[in-house]
C-alpha cells in the first residue's frame, strides 16, 4: 500500500458502524455487527435525544462499545437546563452536571 491507502489501512481494520435510532435498529445491530466493533448512534432532530440515549444503553448492555453523538445534540434541546436534566437522568443520581454549557 502506498500514500493514502497506507494511512487508511488501520481505519479499515477497526471500522465504526453508525446507526440511526429506529424500531428495528437494536435487532439489526445484534444480527449483523460483531460486538468487538464500535457502534455510534446518531441523534435525530425529529426524534430528540431520548431514542439516541435509549439505543446507546441497550447496545451497551449487550456488550457493544457505543458512542452516542452528543456533541451537537444540544441543538435538539431548547434550554441548557433541559440538556443537563436529560443527561443527569441517564447517568444516575449523584453525578455532576456538565462543567460547561453546550454551545
C-alpha positions as CSV (number, residue, x, y, z in Angstrom):
1,X,0.0,0.0,0.0
2,X,1.2,3.5,-0.7
3,X,0.1,7.0,0.1
4,X,-3.4,7.5,1.3
5,X,-4.2,3.8,1.2
6,X,-1.4,3.1,3.7
7,X,-3.0,5.6,6.1
8,X,-6.5,4.2,5.6
9,X,-5.4,0.7,6.4
10,X,-5.7,1.0,10.2
11,X,-9.1,2.7,9.9
12,X,-10.4,-0.1,7.8
13,X,-9.2,-2.8,10.3
14,X,-11.3,-1.2,13.0
15,X,-14.4,0.3,11.4
16,X,-17.2,2.0,13.4
17,X,-20.8,1.4,12.4
18,X,-23.1,4.4,12.6
19,X,-26.7,3.7,13.2
20,X,-29.9,5.7,13.5
21,X,-32.3,5.1,16.4
22,X,-35.3,3.3,14.7
23,X,-37.5,0.5,16.0
24,X,-35.5,-2.4,14.4
25,X,-32.0,-1.0,14.9
26,X,-31.2,-2.9,18.0
27,X,-32.1,-6.2,16.5
28,X,-30.3,-5.4,13.2
29,X,-27.1,-4.5,15.0
30,X,-27.3,-7.7,17.1
31,X,-27.7,-9.7,14.0
32,X,-25.1,-8.1,11.7
33,X,-22.5,-6.2,13.7
34,X,-19.8,-8.1,15.7
35,X,-19.7,-7.0,19.3
36,X,-16.0,-6.2,19.1
37,X,-16.8,-3.3,16.8
38,X,-17.7,0.2,17.9
39,X,-21.2,1.5,17.2
40,X,-22.1,5.2,17.0
41,X,-25.7,6.3,17.5
42,X,-26.9,9.4,15.7
43,X,-29.1,12.0,17.4
44,X,-32.2,12.7,15.4
45,X,-33.5,16.2,15.2
46,X,-37.0,14.8,14.6
47,X,-37.0,12.3,17.5
48,X,-34.9,14.2,20.0
49,X,-32.2,12.9,22.4
50,X,-34.2,10.2,24.1
51,X,-34.1,7.5,21.4
52,X,-30.4,8.0,20.9
53,X,-29.6,7.5,24.6
54,X,-32.1,4.6,24.9
55,X,-30.4,2.7,22.0
56,X,-27.0,3.5,23.4
57,X,-28.0,2.0,26.7
58,X,-29.5,-1.1,25.1
59,X,-26.5,-1.8,22.9
60,X,-24.0,-1.2,25.7
61,X,-25.9,-3.7,27.9
62,X,-25.4,-6.2,25.1
63,X,-21.6,-5.8,25.2
64,X,-21.0,-3.2,22.4
65,X,-18.8,-0.2,22.8
66,X,-21.3,2.5,21.9
67,X,-20.7,6.2,21.3
68,X,-23.8,8.5,21.2
69,X,-23.5,11.6,19.1
70,X,-24.0,14.2,21.8
71,X,-21.5,16.9,20.7
72,X,-24.1,18.8,18.6
73,X,-27.1,17.2,20.2
74,X,-27.6,20.2,22.4
75,X,-29.2,21.8,19.4
76,X,-32.0,19.3,19.9
77,X,-32.7,20.6,23.4
78,X,-34.0,24.2,23.7
79,X,-32.6,25.1,27.0
80,X,-29.3,24.3,28.8
81,X,-31.2,23.2,31.9
82,X,-33.2,20.7,29.9
83,X,-30.0,19.4,28.4
84,X,-28.4,18.9,31.9
85,X,-31.5,17.2,33.3
86,X,-31.6,14.8,30.3
87,X,-28.0,13.8,30.8
88,X,-28.3,13.5,34.6
89,X,-31.3,11.2,34.3
90,X,-29.2,8.9,32.1
91,X,-26.0,8.8,34.2
92,X,-27.7,8.5,37.5
93,X,-28.1,10.2,40.9
94,X,-25.1,11.9,42.4
95,X,-23.5,12.7,39.0
96,X,-22.1,16.2,38.5
97,X,-23.7,18.3,35.7
98,X,-21.5,19.1,32.7
99,X,-18.8,21.7,33.6
100,X,-19.6,24.0,30.6
101,X,-22.8,24.8,29.0
102,X,-23.2,23.5,25.4
103,X,-22.7,25.9,22.6
